[in-house]
Amino acid sequence: MRYTVDIDIGGTLTDGLFSDGQQVVAAKVDTTPHDFTVCFFECIREGATRLGYDNLTKFLEDVKVIRWSSTIATNVLAEGKGPKLGLLISEGHGTDLYGDGTSPAVQKVISPENIRQIGEPISEEEVLRKVRELLEQGVRRICVSLKGAFKDPSAERRIKALIDEQFPDHYLGAVPTLLGSDILHHPDDQTRTHLALINSYVHTPLAVALFKAEDELLLQHKYRKPVYIGHVNGGVARIAKTKGVDTTESGPVFGLNAAAYFAKRYGLDKVLSVDVGGTTAKIGLILNGEVVTVPEGDFFGIPLKTPWILLRSIALGGGSIARVKDGEITLGPESMGAYPGPACYDLGGENATLTDAFLITGAMNPERFLGGRRQLQTERARAAIKEHVAGPLNLSVEEAAGRIVEKAMQMVADAALETVRDYGHSPEGFSLFAFGGNGSNFASGVADRLGIKRAYVFSLGPVLSAFGSSVSDICHIHEEWPYLTLDENSGRELKSLVETGRQRVIRDLEGEGLSLSEAELSVELVFAMKKDESEVIRLSMESALNDGIAEVAAAHQGAVVERIAVKGVSPTSKFELTRQEITRGHAREDLKRTILWPTRVENAPVYDWEQLPRGAVFYGPACLESETVSCMVTPGWQVEIDGFGNAVFTKGGA
């Protein structure tokens, strides 16, 4: 057993990274939204083939761990493809879901007609009558989230017991029932309700995919080793230890993890990450080697008063549809996805897309897409751009393609600038990391617009989220929001809360079949100090349960403990990247082609990344390409292939 396998299922393409610790192989296949297990196994099969295996079962005999991240849960919510939900809520509340005004979750994950108010004290007759009403309306999952259940969840549990008793699992008409208090122990009624609804909405499609894949691995291929699922906390856990809401944005989060990994290896304090795939572009920040989180987040506009990774998304990717509206080019939010895809795929897509524009402007080699497994059709791209963009604007196809690319660059730059400023910074002093299936083409163009002087494009950039998965650990977190005001007697209560969290994390780690001697437990405490100010203190578990908690409590009397998080981390097999010594020298160009953006350049040099030695240097305007990467280098930039094999862009080259 020698290989680690990391699979990241995106909205358009599914990425794989396969390593035995010495060599690494990347693979890409089309995502299959009708059945995610198809692309999951196709990607593993592609990686096995590249490693010289002609039999998937034989390859899996040599695999020691599989890690799987995805945007499945995210896409279910984005596309509105979840089941019909019902909600039992406290009397006097309805579409507010315990907030002010109508909750953004209404209509997005639950219809107003499927919300039922329950009075106190709980009436068995009322509960069962309203559950029957919901079932008659076709509800397939029921949430129960009552006001005040943070302090006393007994009413929620009683309702669940009534439903389970009346509609047992083996009876027709039985539906799963989920309690808000089981999903999150948080005092904010709206946050508990929102997370319960989100979890219920994404659970079924995710569970179907994960359990089907696990069953096929076992029954068809006799694979009995771990399958870990990526979590939004940046760690992984077994399927049985995973909730649907845990997996939201796990693919993009692992991309940020990879960016943080490289930020530490490069010694960079301020990094702006730009991850552009087939359907979305995601912007994140890494400061001092750590991914930036915000105290409160939202998921598709649904507010959550819990810490959330700072990850701003815009509906822009290679498949984004280009149109003309009111005399201006628009891109997205609709995407052609993997099928039928951009017009140049020649699979039936007739709309013009960003990928078609990249192809026309010379940024992409039509012979090398997906390692040459798909030939892009330039004439199809020209026809789509002529019909939908060039014709309406009375432009040549080349001019229209250049304007589509220009629009995309500006959209990403605007989103990046807004993200940096919202967090209180300016782009000055930041380095730009550009990755994802289409991210490399944005490196120098976006950096120019932001005034950033250094950018990085990664040899594993198109599969960087899978790389982030490959360097992740098993992680379980137990959180409490006690809102405890500290006084001279609070140390014991605080220590008791930490001990409760420790026991629950240990239970989860043991459920993974792990040795606790290998696990590292830690505590994070968040204190409210003044209005809009907080302090975060991190302790090892050993320190916390000795004198650490008592000392913290004594030093912070009068402060409010908002959040306690106990984190357990256990290492897994990882892919380790090594940096080689380099000798700088001029790169040898492999061929030439015309580039049309940002200005027309005849016979611009094209460099084959796989053939360039580490230390090779060249200058824009040029193209850098490999089996999986296409990268425009705009004028005024120097590019060097560094000791990791990555391309480092420096502004001011000849």
Disulfide bonds with the S-S distance in Angstrom:
none
